[in-house]
Amino acid sequence: MKKKNRIVAALLALFLGGLGIHKFYLGKVGMGIVYLIFCWTGIPCIISIIEAIIYLTMSDTKFAQKCK
């Protein structure tokens, strides 16, 4: 499995998170589809901003463990 980059995931969550693009990047296709289904509500946008902040403040080792 290819190692995922924490900064790329955070940027995708920040700019395209409302569509769930960061979830697809991380290999969580099911959650990505849920984000796509509910993108019209705006809720995924709010959640993805929070996730971007979490990804940016998380250490690389902790991020690698989370993405397994």
Rosetta blueprint (number, residue, H / E / L):
1 M L
2 K L
3 K L
4 K L
5 N L
6 R H
7 I H
8 V H
9 A H
10 A H
11 L H
12 L H
13 A H
14 L H
15 F H
16 L H
17 G H
18 G H
19 L H
20 G L
21 I H
22 H H
23 K H
24 F H
25 Y H
26 L L
27 G L
28 K L
29 V H
30 G H
31 M H
32 G H
33 I H
34 V H
35 Y H
36 L H
37 I H
38 F L
39 C H
40 W H
41 T H
42 G L
43 I H
44 P H
45 C H
46 I H
47 I H
48 S H
49 I H
50 I H
51 E H
52 A H
53 I H
54 I H
55 Y H
56 L H
57 T H
58 M L
59 S L
60 D H
61 T H
62 K H
63 F H
64 A H
65 Q H
66 K H
67 C L
68 K L
